[in-house]
């Protein structure tokens, strides 16, 4: 059985943001996994970052999907700020 290598492609402390990105990846046929372990000693004990992981072979496509979403979001924000 071949072991899959997973890499982190997005992280946030906001579960809703993680779920949104996870759904964008799923729409792009990329399986993703959550890693929500507590952060290291460099943060407060209650700080919690959730990492979205994908298989290594899907990393580039995942970054393309995430980048496209973030650019779209930034454009929408800049339009809303002008109004």
For each residue, the residues with C-beta under 8 A, 3 or more apart:
1:
2:
3:
4: 55 56
5: 55 56
6: 33 53 54 55 56
7: 53 54 55 56 59
8: 11 35 51 52 53
9: 32 52 53 54 59 62 63 66
10: 18 21 51 52 66
11: 8 49 50 51 52
12: 17 18 21 49 50
13: 47 48 49 50
14: 17 18
15: 18 19 50
16: 19 20
17: 12 14 20 21
18: 10 12 14 15 21 22 34 50 52
19: 15 16 22 23
20: 16 17 23 24
21: 10 12 17 18 24 25 52 66 69
22: 18 19 25 26 32 34 52
23: 19 20 26 27
24: 20 21 27 28 65 66 69
25: 21 22 28 30 31 32 52 54 62 65 66
26: 22 23 29 30 31 32
27: 23 24
28: 24 25 61 62 65
29: 26
30: 25 26 54 58 61 62 65
31: 25 26 54 55 58
32: 9 22 25 26 52 53 54 62
33: 6 52 53 54
34: 18 22 50 51 52 53
35: 8 50 51 52 53
36: 48 49 50 51
37:
38: 45 47 48
39: 42 43 47 48 49
40: 43
41:
42: 39
43: 39 40 47 49
44: 47
45: 38
46:
47: 13 38 39 43 44
48: 13 36 38 39
49: 11 12 13 36 39 43
50: 11 12 13 15 18 34 35 36
51: 8 10 11 34 35 36
52: 8 9 10 11 18 21 22 25 32 33 34 35
53: 6 7 8 9 32 33 34 35
54: 6 7 9 25 30 31 32 33 58 59 62
55: 4 5 6 7 31 58 59
56: 4 5 6 7 59
57:
58: 30 31 54 55 61 62
59: 7 9 54 55 56 62 63
60: 63 64
61: 28 30 58 64 65
62: 9 25 28 30 32 54 58 59 65 66
63: 9 59 60 66 67
64: 60 61 67 68
65: 24 25 28 30 61 62 68 69
66: 9 10 21 24 25 62 63 69 70
67: 63 64 70 71
68: 64 65 71 72
69: 21 24 65 66 72 73
70: 66 67 73 74
71: 67 68 74 75
72: 68 69 75 76
73: 69 70 76 77
74: 70 71 77 78
75: 71 72 78 79
76: 72 73 79 80
77: 73 74 80 81
78: 74 75 81 82
79: 75 76 82 83
80: 76 77 83
81: 77 78
82: 78 79
83: 79 80
